[in-house]
Amino acid sequence: MRIAAIVTKAVPLFLVVALWGADSTGKPETVKGYVLDSACAFTKGLEKPISRECALACAKAGSPLAILTADGTIYWPIAGTTPSSGQNDKLVPFAGQRVTASGKVFERGGSKAIVIDKIEAEK
């Protein structure tokens, strides 16, 4: 019975330690692309936004904005905090525009996400 109690307490602790040991620091990168509605990036196969107004309307309706690069990679802007929060407030000023964003990039299962440290419209 004593071994079962030790295992019951040790397994969750081991999992927490294993997660802390995972590479979750992200890699500093600079990303260049268009800020557009994430749904349009997938469903319409767009290479750039239809218009700024369209991207803004989608964001206002609650759709997350994303950054689409020239090679077709979609970067999901995420918060670097837990609990997390949406990033549309950071992207709305650049909706429909080409931007340069720098921050930590994370990759998992073919998806890419960026915790934006700095974002500005491309000149």
Backbone as JSON Lines, residues from 0, in Angstrom:
{"i":0,"aa":"M","n":[0.83,-1.19,0.0],"ca":[0.0,0.0,0.0],"c":[0.87,1.25,0.0]}
{"i":1,"aa":"R","n":[1.96,1.2,0.68],"ca":[2.86,2.34,0.77],"c":[3.47,2.68,-0.6]}
{"i":2,"aa":"I","n":[3.82,1.68,-1.4],"ca":[4.38,1.9,-2.73],"c":[3.36,2.59,-3.62]}
{"i":3,"aa":"A","n":[2.11,2.16,-3.53],"ca":[1.06,2.78,-4.34],"c":[0.93,4.26,-4.0]}
{"i":4,"aa":"A","n":[1.02,4.62,-2.75],"ca":[0.93,6.03,-2.34],"c":[2.1,6.83,-2.88]}
{"i":5,"aa":"I","n":[3.29,6.25,-2.87],"ca":[4.47,6.93,-3.39],"c":[4.33,7.14,-4.9]}
{"i":6,"aa":"V","n":[3.9,6.1,-5.61],"ca":[3.73,6.2,-7.06],"c":[2.67,7.23,-7.4]}
{"i":7,"aa":"T","n":[1.57,7.23,-6.65],"ca":[0.48,8.17,-6.89],"c":[0.97,9.61,-6.77]}
{"i":8,"aa":"K","n":[1.87,9.88,-5.86],"ca":[2.38,11.24,-5.68],"c":[3.55,11.53,-6.62]}
{"i":9,"aa":"A","n":[4.34,10.52,-6.94],"ca":[5.54,10.73,-7.74],"c":[5.24,10.94,-9.22]}
{"i":10,"aa":"V","n":[4.26,10.25,-9.76],"ca":[3.97,10.35,-11.2],"c":[3.57,11.77,-11.59]}
{"i":11,"aa":"P","n":[2.63,12.42,-10.9],"ca":[2.3,13.81,-11.27],"c":[3.51,14.75,-11.14]}
{"i":12,"aa":"L","n":[4.32,14.54,-10.11],"ca":[5.51,15.37,-9.93],"c":[6.49,15.15,-11.08]}
{"i":13,"aa":"F","n":[6.65,13.9,-11.5],"ca":[7.53,13.59,-12.63],"c":[7.04,14.27,-13.9]}
{"i":14,"aa":"L","n":[5.73,14.26,-14.13],"ca":[5.17,14.89,-15.32],"c":[5.42,16.4,-15.32]}
{"i":15,"aa":"V","n":[5.28,17.03,-14.18],"ca":[5.54,18.47,-14.08],"c":[7.0,18.76,-14.39]}
{"i":16,"aa":"V","n":[7.9,17.98,-13.81],"ca":[9.33,18.16,-14.07],"c":[9.65,17.92,-15.54]}
{"i":17,"aa":"A","n":[9.04,16.93,-16.15],"ca":[9.27,16.63,-17.56],"c":[8.81,17.78,-18.44]}
{"i":18,"aa":"L","n":[7.68,18.38,-18.11],"ca":[7.19,19.51,-18.9],"c":[8.09,20.72,-18.75]}
{"i":19,"aa":"W","n":[8.6,20.96,-17.54],"ca":[9.53,22.06,-17.34],"c":[10.8,21.85,-18.15]}
{"i":20,"aa":"G","n":[11.19,20.6,-18.3],"ca":[12.41,20.28,-19.03],"c":[12.24,20.35,-20.53]}
{"i":21,"aa":"A","n":[11.01,20.42,-21.01],"ca":[10.77,20.49,-22.45],"c":[11.26,21.83,-23.0]}
{"i":22,"aa":"D","n":[11.66,21.84,-24.26],"ca":[12.13,23.07,-24.88],"c":[10.92,23.93,-25.21]}
{"i":23,"aa":"S","n":[10.59,24.82,-24.31],"ca":[9.43,25.69,-24.5],"c":[9.84,27.15,-24.47]}
{"i":24,"aa":"T","n":[11.1,27.42,-24.79],"ca":[11.59,28.78,-24.72],"c":[11.37,29.56,-26.01]}
{"i":25,"aa":"G","n":[11.09,28.88,-27.09],"ca":[10.92,29.56,-28.36],"c":[12.25,29.99,-28.94]}
{"i":26,"aa":"K","n":[12.22,30.34,-30.2],"ca":[13.43,30.75,-30.89],"c":[13.24,32.17,-31.41]}
{"i":27,"aa":"P","n":[14.13,33.1,-31.07],"ca":[13.98,34.48,-31.57],"c":[14.02,34.52,-33.09]}
{"i":28,"aa":"E","n":[13.03,35.16,-33.69],"ca":[12.95,35.27,-35.15],"c":[12.29,36.58,-35.53]}
{"i":29,"aa":"T","n":[12.49,36.96,-36.79],"ca":[11.78,38.07,-37.39],"c":[10.94,37.51,-38.53]}
{"i":30,"aa":"V","n":[9.67,37.88,-38.54],"ca":[8.71,37.37,-39.51],"c":[8.18,38.55,-40.32]}
{"i":31,"aa":"K","n":[8.12,38.38,-41.64],"ca":[7.56,39.41,-42.51],"c":[6.38,38.83,-43.27]}
{"i":32,"aa":"G","n":[5.27,39.57,-43.26],"ca":[4.1,39.09,-43.97],"c":[2.91,40.0,-43.78]}
{"i":33,"aa":"Y","n":[1.77,39.55,-44.28],"ca":[0.53,40.31,-44.18],"c":[-0.25,39.91,-42.94]}
{"i":34,"aa":"V","n":[-0.88,40.9,-42.31],"ca":[-1.81,40.64,-41.22],"c":[-3.19,40.48,-41.85]}
{"i":35,"aa":"L","n":[-3.78,39.3,-41.67],"ca":[-5.09,39.03,-42.25],"c":[-5.89,38.1,-41.34]}
{"i":36,"aa":"D","n":[-7.14,37.96,-41.69],"ca":[-8.04,37.06,-40.97],"c":[-7.54,35.63,-41.15]}
{"i":37,"aa":"S","n":[-7.42,34.9,-40.06],"ca":[-6.9,33.53,-40.12],"c":[-7.81,32.62,-40.94]}
{"i":38,"aa":"A","n":[-9.11,32.79,-40.85],"ca":[-10.02,31.93,-41.62],"c":[-9.83,32.14,-43.11]}
{"i":39,"aa":"C","n":[-9.67,33.38,-43.54],"ca":[-9.46,33.65,-44.98],"c":[-8.15,33.07,-45.47]}
{"i":40,"aa":"A","n":[-7.14,33.07,-44.61],"ca":[-5.85,32.5,-45.01],"c":[-6.01,31.02,-45.37]}
{"i":41,"aa":"F","n":[-6.89,30.33,-44.65],"ca":[-7.11,28.91,-44.91],"c":[-8.18,28.67,-45.97]}
{"i":42,"aa":"T","n":[-9.35,29.25,-45.8],"ca":[-10.49,28.9,-46.65],"c":[-10.47,29.52,-48.03]}
{"i":43,"aa":"K","n":[-9.82,30.67,-48.16],"ca":[-9.78,31.35,-49.45],"c":[-8.43,31.21,-50.14]}
{"i":44,"aa":"G","n":[-7.44,30.65,-49.44],"ca":[-6.12,30.48,-50.03],"c":[-5.49,31.78,-50.45]}
{"i":45,"aa":"L","n":[-5.74,32.85,-49.71],"ca":[-5.24,34.16,-50.07],"c":[-3.72,34.26,-49.95]}
{"i":46,"aa":"E","n":[-3.12,35.1,-50.78],"ca":[-1.7,35.42,-50.65],"c":[-1.53,36.74,-49.93]}
{"i":47,"aa":"K","n":[-2.59,37.54,-49.91],"ca":[-2.63,38.79,-49.16],"c":[-4.08,39.1,-48.85]}
{"i":48,"aa":"P","n":[-4.34,40.01,-47.91],"ca":[-5.73,40.31,-47.54],"c":[-6.5,40.92,-48.71]}
{"i":49,"aa":"I","n":[-7.8,40.69,-48.71],"ca":[-8.66,41.31,-49.72],"c":[-8.63,42.82,-49.55]}
{"i":50,"aa":"S","n":[-8.75,43.26,-48.3],"ca":[-8.68,44.69,-47.99],"c":[-8.49,44.84,-46.48]}
{"i":51,"aa":"R","n":[-8.09,46.02,-46.09],"ca":[-7.96,46.33,-44.66],"c":[-9.33,46.23,-43.98]}
{"i":52,"aa":"E","n":[-10.36,46.75,-44.65],"ca":[-11.71,46.75,-44.08],"c":[-12.21,45.34,-43.83]}
{"i":53,"aa":"C","n":[-11.9,44.44,-44.75],"ca":[-12.32,43.04,-44.61],"c":[-11.64,42.4,-43.39]}
{"i":54,"aa":"A","n":[-10.34,42.62,-43.26],"ca":[-9.6,42.07,-42.11],"c":[-10.13,42.64,-40.8]}
{"i":55,"aa":"L","n":[-10.43,43.93,-40.8],"ca":[-10.96,44.57,-39.59],"c":[-12.35,44.04,-39.23]}
{"i":56,"aa":"A","n":[-13.19,43.83,-40.25],"ca":[-14.54,43.3,-39.99],"c":[-14.46,41.9,-39.38]}
{"i":57,"aa":"C","n":[-13.56,41.08,-39.9],"ca":[-13.41,39.73,-39.35],"c":[-12.89,39.77,-37.92]}
{"i":58,"aa":"A","n":[-11.91,40.65,-37.66],"ca":[-11.37,40.77,-36.3],"c":[-12.45,41.27,-35.34]}
{"i":59,"aa":"K","n":[-13.25,42.23,-35.79],"ca":[-14.33,42.76,-34.95],"c":[-15.35,41.67,-34.62]}
{"i":60,"aa":"A","n":[-15.54,40.74,-35.57],"ca":[-16.49,39.64,-35.36],"c":[-15.9,38.54,-34.47]}
{"i":61,"aa":"G","n":[-14.62,38.68,-34.1],"ca":[-14.02,37.72,-33.18],"c":[-13.03,36.75,-33.8]}
{"i":62,"aa":"S","n":[-12.81,36.84,-35.1],"ca":[-11.86,35.93,-35.74],"c":[-10.43,36.37,-35.42]}
{"i":63,"aa":"P","n":[-9.55,35.43,-35.08],"ca":[-8.17,35.82,-34.78],"c":[-7.42,36.23,-36.05]}
{"i":64,"aa":"L","n":[-6.66,37.29,-35.94],"ca":[-5.78,37.71,-37.02],"c":[-4.5,36.89,-36.96]}
{"i":65,"aa":"A","n":[-3.86,36.72,-38.11],"ca":[-2.62,35.96,-38.2],"c":[-1.68,36.68,-39.14]}
{"i":66,"aa":"I","n":[-0.45,36.21,-39.21],"ca":[0.53,36.76,-40.14],"c":[0.83,35.7,-41.19]}
{"i":67,"aa":"L","n":[0.64,36.06,-42.46],"ca":[0.87,35.16,-43.59],"c":[2.13,35.61,-44.32]}
{"i":68,"aa":"T","n":[3.14,34.74,-44.38],"ca":[4.39,35.08,-45.05],"c":[4.32,34.76,-46.54]}
{"i":69,"aa":"A","n":[5.3,35.24,-47.29],"ca":[5.33,35.04,-48.74],"c":[5.38,33.57,-49.14]}
{"i":70,"aa":"D","n":[5.96,32.72,-48.27],"ca":[6.03,31.29,-48.61],"c":[4.79,30.52,-48.18]}
{"i":71,"aa":"G","n":[3.77,31.24,-47.68],"ca":[2.51,30.61,-47.3],"c":[2.43,30.15,-45.85]}
{"i":72,"aa":"T","n":[3.49,30.38,-45.07],"ca":[3.47,30.01,-43.66],"c":[2.57,30.96,-42.89]}
{"i":73,"aa":"I","n":[1.73,30.39,-42.04],"ca":[0.85,31.18,-41.19],"c":[1.4,31.15,-39.77]}
{"i":74,"aa":"Y","n":[1.62,32.34,-39.22],"ca":[2.09,32.48,-37.84],"c":[0.91,32.94,-36.99]}
{"i":75,"aa":"W","n":[0.63,32.15,-35.96],"ca":[-0.43,32.49,-35.01],"c":[0.16,33.34,-33.9]}
{"i":76,"aa":"P","n":[-0.24,34.6,-33.76],"ca":[0.23,35.41,-32.63],"c":[-0.37,34.89,-31.33]}
{"i":77,"aa":"I","n":[0.48,34.65,-30.36],"ca":[0.04,34.15,-29.06],"c":[0.64,35.01,-27.96]}
{"i":78,"aa":"A","n":[0.05,34.93,-26.8],"ca":[0.59,35.62,-25.62],"c":[1.66,34.73,-24.99]}
{"i":79,"aa":"G","n":[2.61,35.35,-24.36],"ca":[3.65,34.6,-23.68],"c":[3.34,34.38,-22.21]}
{"i":80,"aa":"T","n":[2.09,34.59,-21.83],"ca":[1.69,34.48,-20.43],"c":[0.64,33.38,-20.26]}
{"i":81,"aa":"T","n":[0.51,32.93,-19.04],"ca":[-0.54,31.99,-18.68],"c":[-1.27,32.57,-17.47]}
{"i":82,"aa":"P","n":[-2.56,32.74,-17.52],"ca":[-3.43,32.4,-18.64],"c":[-3.12,33.29,-19.84]}
{"i":83,"aa":"S","n":[-3.4,32.74,-20.99],"ca":[-3.12,33.43,-22.24],"c":[-4.24,34.42,-22.56]}
{"i":84,"aa":"S","n":[-4.01,35.22,-23.58],"ca":[-5.03,36.16,-24.03],"c":[-4.91,36.33,-25.54]}
{"i":85,"aa":"G","n":[-5.98,36.78,-26.17],"ca":[-5.96,37.02,-27.6],"c":[-5.0,38.13,-27.97]}
{"i":86,"aa":"Q","n":[-4.54,38.13,-29.19],"ca":[-3.56,39.12,-29.63],"c":[-4.09,40.08,-30.68]}
{"i":87,"aa":"N","n":[-5.4,40.04,-30.94],"ca":[-5.96,40.93,-31.96],"c":[-5.7,42.4,-31.67]}
{"i":88,"aa":"D","n":[-5.73,42.8,-30.4],"ca":[-5.49,44.2,-30.06],"c":[-4.12,44.66,-30.58]}
{"i":89,"aa":"K","n":[-3.15,43.78,-30.54],"ca":[-1.81,44.1,-31.01],"c":[-1.75,44.16,-32.54]}
{"i":90,"aa":"L","n":[-2.62,43.39,-33.21],"ca":[-2.56,43.28,-34.67],"c":[-3.53,44.19,-35.42]}
{"i":91,"aa":"V","n":[-4.64,44.57,-34.8],"ca":[-5.66,45.37,-35.48],"c":[-5.08,46.64,-36.13]}
{"i":92,"aa":"P","n":[-4.17,47.36,-35.49],"ca":[-3.64,48.56,-36.16],"c":[-2.93,48.25,-37.49]}
{"i":93,"aa":"F","n":[-2.55,47.01,-37.7],"ca":[-1.82,46.61,-38.91],"c":[-2.65,45.73,-39.85]}
{"i":94,"aa":"A","n":[-3.93,45.6,-39.58],"ca":[-4.8,44.73,-40.39],"c":[-4.71,45.12,-41.86]}
{"i":95,"aa":"G","n":[-4.49,44.11,-42.72],"ca":[-4.41,44.33,-44.15],"c":[-3.07,44.83,-44.64]}
{"i":96,"aa":"Q","n":[-2.13,45.04,-43.75],"ca":[-0.82,45.59,-44.13],"c":[0.28,44.53,-44.03]}
{"i":97,"aa":"R","n":[1.38,44.81,-44.73],"ca":[2.59,43.99,-44.54],"c":[3.3,44.51,-43.31]}
{"i":98,"aa":"V","n":[3.78,43.58,-42.5],"ca":[4.46,43.93,-41.26],"c":[5.78,43.18,-41.12]}
{"i":99,"aa":"T","n":[6.58,43.69,-40.23],"ca":[7.75,42.98,-39.74],"c":[7.52,42.8,-38.25]}
{"i":100,"aa":"A","n":[7.48,41.55,-37.82],"ca":[7.25,41.24,-36.4],"c":[8.43,40.43,-35.89]}
{"i":101,"aa":"S","n":[8.89,40.78,-34.71],"ca":[9.97,40.0,-34.11],"c":[9.52,39.52,-32.74]}
{"i":102,"aa":"G","n":[10.03,38.36,-32.38],"ca":[9.68,37.76,-31.1],"c":[10.1,36.31,-31.07]}
{"i":103,"aa":"K","n":[9.56,35.57,-30.13],"ca":[9.88,34.16,-30.0],"c":[8.89,33.33,-30.81]}
{"i":104,"aa":"V","n":[9.44,32.44,-31.63],"ca":[8.62,31.57,-32.47],"c":[8.63,30.16,-31.9]}
{"i":105,"aa":"F","n":[7.46,29.58,-31.83],"ca":[7.27,28.22,-31.35],"c":[6.69,27.4,-32.5]}
{"i":106,"aa":"E","n":[7.05,26.13,-32.56],"ca":[6.54,25.26,-33.61],"c":[6.09,23.96,-32.98]}
{"i":107,"aa":"R","n":[4.92,23.5,-33.42],"ca":[4.4,22.23,-32.93],"c":[3.47,21.63,-33.97]}
{"i":108,"aa":"G","n":[3.73,20.41,-34.36],"ca":[2.86,19.69,-35.28],"c":[2.62,20.42,-36.59]}
{"i":109,"aa":"G","n":[3.61,21.16,-37.08],"ca":[3.45,21.87,-38.34],"c":[2.88,23.27,-38.2]}
{"i":110,"aa":"S","n":[2.42,23.64,-37.02],"ca":[1.91,24.99,-36.79],"c":[3.01,25.86,-36.2]}
{"i":111,"aa":"K","n":[2.97,27.15,-36.54],"ca":[3.93,28.1,-35.99],"c":[3.18,29.2,-35.27]}
{"i":112,"aa":"A","n":[3.74,29.62,-34.15],"ca":[3.16,30.7,-33.36],"c":[4.28,31.66,-32.98]}
{"i":113,"aa":"I","n":[3.91,32.92,-32.78],"ca":[4.89,33.93,-32.41],"c":[4.38,34.76,-31.24]}
{"i":114,"aa":"V","n":[5.23,34.92,-30.24],"ca":[4.98,35.86,-29.15],"c":[5.65,37.15,-29.61]}
{"i":115,"aa":"I","n":[4.85,38.12,-30.01],"ca":[5.37,39.34,-30.63],"c":[5.95,40.28,-29.57]}
{"i":116,"aa":"D","n":[7.23,40.6,-29.75],"ca":[7.89,41.61,-28.92],"c":[7.78,42.99,-29.58]}
{"i":117,"aa":"K","n":[7.89,42.99,-30.92],"ca":[7.86,44.24,-31.67],"c":[7.19,43.97,-33.01]}
{"i":118,"aa":"I","n":[6.33,44.92,-33.41],"ca":[5.67,44.81,-34.71],"c":[5.58,46.2,-35.31]}
{"i":119,"aa":"E","n":[5.86,46.29,-36.62],"ca":[5.73,47.58,-37.3],"c":[5.39,47.33,-38.76]}
{"i":120,"aa":"A","n":[4.74,48.33,-39.35],"ca":[4.37,48.24,-40.76],"c":[5.66,48.26,-41.58]}
{"i":121,"aa":"E","n":[5.69,47.46,-42.64],"ca":[6.84,47.48,-43.53],"c":[6.86,48.79,-44.3]}
{"i":122,"aa":"K","n":[8.03,49.28,-44.52],"ca":[8.18,50.55,-45.24],"c":[8.32,50.31,-46.71]}
